[in-house]
């Protein structure tokens, strides 16, 4: 009965994904010209949802996490967090290689690092689903104990899948800064592939394009960014579950009715996420629990301004580029932006 309820909800959500996906790209010849380069590497939200559901159904059927002793659960969670930390450190090094203007051949420079990352990715594919089952089960127990369940069952079930988030190819005219196209791409694209795609699109269509990371996507099961911070992860999963919980109630049903209701919905999810997440850490991983805010030391005060003001420098960059473009100096603007990119890199901001 429990399985049937959330499968019904999932079918509805899949239909919503299909409808939304069909409108993600504005009609127009340029969008189709761009997609000539991206069709084989575009992210498929429907496929992701179906695969995630299949994974969750198999997890529910096997209930492997339910048979594991408490200490082994804790050990598996820690191993996974350490693994994700290694991956993030490796990816940060890879990003630095491709953004460093002094590295002339980033493909060769990063070959060994990319091989190591592939091995870590393979291990993540094995350990990730089991870790998710453990966290889902533990969070469900917390939610039931907090009285947010029906008949001791969370409705909908707590389901999430940690996955690399899709990338987005942003396309702008060269003579003005404007987003004309935003196309979701598979997250597996390496930095060299991203750079090659940008060059292809730019050279063929005389545009400026950039592949960027996105913040996240609201689906069911929830698509959650991978993190080695269990406090953050538990709060985000609880936050997104609260949105799903409210979807079956007036505050969620009327989400699009007004900005006030959207604010109320987001506020409720934020409060619930923090409360559920803190209770989760307190019960299962108390050694990670941060002290109350009242006990935190006060930040040091200083009258000195930071040596490098990122916001001010970025604003200066944008204003200068806008002025150059308004004067029709496209190549000068592009040269200036590359110079500023190096300037930001030298000040610790790894902008590709």
N, C-alpha and C positions, 0 to 999 in steps of 0.2 A: 504493500500500500504506500509505504514511504517512497519507494523508488518510483512508483507511478506518478506521484504528485510532482516530483521535481522534473521528471521527464516531460510531463505536460507543459510545465513552465518553460523548459528548455526549448521545446518545439516553437512556442510563441516567440522566444528570444531569437531563435535562428531566423524566423521569418522577418523579425525586425532587422537583423544583421543584413539579410539579403536586400531589404528595401533601402537600408542606409548605404550599403555598399554600392548600389546602383546609382547613387547620387553623389558619390565622393568626388567624381571628376566632372567639372563643368563641361558642357558640350562645346565643341569647337575644333577647328582643324589643328590648332597647335597642340592640344592635348593628345590627339591621335598621333601626331608626328613625334611627340615625346615618347608616347607609349610604344612606338616602333622599336625603341631601345630598351624598354622596361618590361614588356609583356611576359618574358620568360622568368623574370625575377621579382614580379609583383607579389605582395603578401596577400594571401587568400584568407580572409577572416572567417568565412564559412567553413573552410577546411580545418582551420585551427580550432574552431569551436567543436566541430564533430570529433576531431582527434582527441581534444581535451576531454570531451564527454565519454568517449570510448575508454580513455585511460581511467577516468573516475569510476565508470561502471565496473571495470575489471578490478579496481582497488576495493570497491564496495563488496564485490562478490567474494574476493579472496580474504579480505579483512586481515591481511598480514600484520598490520600495525597492532591490531587488537590482541595478538598472541605474544607480543614482545614484552619482556619484563621492563619495568620502569627504568632501570639503570641502562639497559641496552638502548632504549628509546633515546635517552639523554645523550648517550655516546654517539649514536647515529646523527642526531641533530648537530652535535658539535663538529663531527667529521665533515658534515655537509657545509656548515658555516665556514670551516677552515678551507674547504675546497673552493667555495665561491670567492673567498678572500684571495686565494692564489690566482684564480682566474681574473679577478678584477685588477690585481697588481700586474699580471702579465699583459692584460689589455691596455692598461695605462702606459706601460713601457712601449707597447706597439704603437700606441697613439703618438707618443713622444717622438719615436723614430720617424713617423710619417709627417710630423709637423715641424721637425727640426730643419731649418733651412740649410744647415751645414751638412746634412746627410744627402749625398748625391744619388745613391742607389738604395732606397729604402727596402726594396724587395730582397736584395741580397743581404742587407744588414739585418733583416728581421727573419730570415729563413729558419734559423734554429728556434727562435722564440715562437714562431707560428706552429712549428712541429710540436713543441712542448704544449702549447695551448690546445692543439687537437687532441692530445692524450687526456688532458684535463676535461675537455668537453665530453669525451667518451665516458669518462668516469661519472660525470655529472648526470648523463642520461640514465645511468643505472641507479645512482643514489637518490636523485631528485624526487621521483614519484613516491618512494617509500617515506622520505622525509615529509613530503606534503601530506601523506595520509596520517602521519603521527600528529602533525600540527593541527590538521583539520579535526581529528578526534579529540585532542586536548582542548581546543577552542570550543568545540561543541559542548563538552562537559561544563566549561565555564559559563557558556550562554544559557544552558539548561538551569544551572544553579542560580543564575541571576534572574530567572523567571521570564526569559524571552523565548519560550518554546511553547509548543502545543503538544500536550500529552508526552512530555519528556523527549520530544523530538524537535530539533531546530527546523524551522520552516521559513525559507528553503534551507536545504542542507548547506553546511559550510563547505564550499568547493572553490578551490583556487588552483592555478597552475603557474608556477614560476617559470618564466621563459624569457629569452632575450626579446626585447620589444622590437616591433618593426622599425625600420628606418623610413625616412621620408625624403623624397627627391623634390626639392623646392626649385621652381623655375621662375626666373625674373627676366624682364627685358634688360638689355645692356645699358640703355640710356635712361633708365629710371629704376629705383628700388621699389619693386612691387611683386607680390606673389601672384603669378598667373596660374600656376599648377602646383599641386601637392599630391604626389603619388606615393603610396605606401609600398615599401620594398621589403624583401625578406631580410631578416637580421643577420644571416650568415655571410653577407657580403663583406669581404675583407677590405681593408683601407685602400689597398692598391686597386681592387675592383671598383670601389666607390670613386676613386680619382679617375680611373679610366672611363667610367660611365659619364662623369661630369664633362670630361674632355670631349667625348663623342657627341653629347647633346649640345655643348657650347659651339663646337666647330661646325656641326651640321645645321644648327638652327639659328646661329648667331644670337645666342642668349647667354645669360649667366645662371648657372645652376649649382646647387650644393646639396649633398646628402647629409642629413642631420638626424640626430636621435630624437625620439619623441618621449613625452612623459608617461603615457600609458593609455590603455583602452578599456572602457567599461563593457565587459562581456560577461557571460555566465557559462561555464566557470570563469571566475575573475582572472584576468591576465595581470599578473603582478611581476614587477621588475625583480630580478634576482638580487639578493642582498646578503651580506655576511653579518648584518646587524639584526639579531633575533628580536630585539625590542621594537625596532622599526617595522620589521616584517609582520609581527603579530598584530601591531596596531593597524597597519594598512589592510591586512586580511580582514580584521574585525570591522574596520571602517567600510570596506566594500561590501561585506556581508550585510551590514546595517542598511546600505542602499538597497540591496536585494530584498531585505526584510520589509522595508518601507514600500517597495514596489507593489506589494500585495495589500497595501493599506492606503487610506485616503491621502496622506501626505506624499506618498510616492506616486500614486495614480494621477494626482494633480500637479506633478512636478513642473510641467511646462505651462501651467496656467498663469503664473505670475512670477516675477523676480523675487517677491517676498517669500513665496512658498519654496522656491529653489534655495533661497538663503536658509530658511528653516530646515529644509532637508539636509543640506550640507552641514549645518551647525549640529544637527542631531547626530549625523554620522560621525562627525569629528569627536563629539563628546563621548559617544558610545564606543568608538574605536579606541580612544585613550583609556577609558575605564575598563573595557574588556581586555585590552592589551596589557595594562598594568596588572590586573588580577591574574592573567595568564602567566606572566613572568613571576609574580609573587608566589604562585602556587607551584610551578614546575621548575623554575630556574631562579630561585631567590638570590643567588649569588650575583646575578646580573642586574638586579633591581637598583635603579639609581635612587639616591636620597631625595626626600621631598624638596621642592624648590626653595622652601624657607631655610633649608640647611645648606644650600649650595653657597660657596664663597662668592663674595661680590667681585665683579670684574674690576681689574685695576683701572684707575682713571689716569688720563694723560691729556694734557692740553695740546699735544703735538698732532698734527694732521698726518695721515698716512702718506708715505713718500709717493706711492702710485695709486691714483684714484681711477679705478677701472671704468666706472660709470662716466666720469667726466671725460676721460680720454676717448671712450667709445662715442660719446655724444659729439665730441670734437671731430672724430672721424666721419660720423654720419653727416654732419653739417658741411664739412669740406667736400665730401663726395657728392652730396646733393647739389652743391654750388657748381662743381666741375661738370656734372651731368647736365645741369640747366644751361651751361654755356656750350654744350655739345662736345665737350672734351672727354670722350669715352675712354680712350686709351690712357690718357693722363690719370683719370679717376681709377682705372684698374691698376696702374703702376703705383699710385698712391696707396691703394688698399693693400697691395702686397708689401709695401714698405711698412705700413702700419701693422700688418700681421707679424712681421719680424720684430717690430718694436714691442708688441704685446707678448710675443714668445720670450723675448729677453727679460720681460718683467714677470714671467711665471705663468702666463695664460696661453695654454697650448691650443691655439686656434689654427685649424687646418686651412 
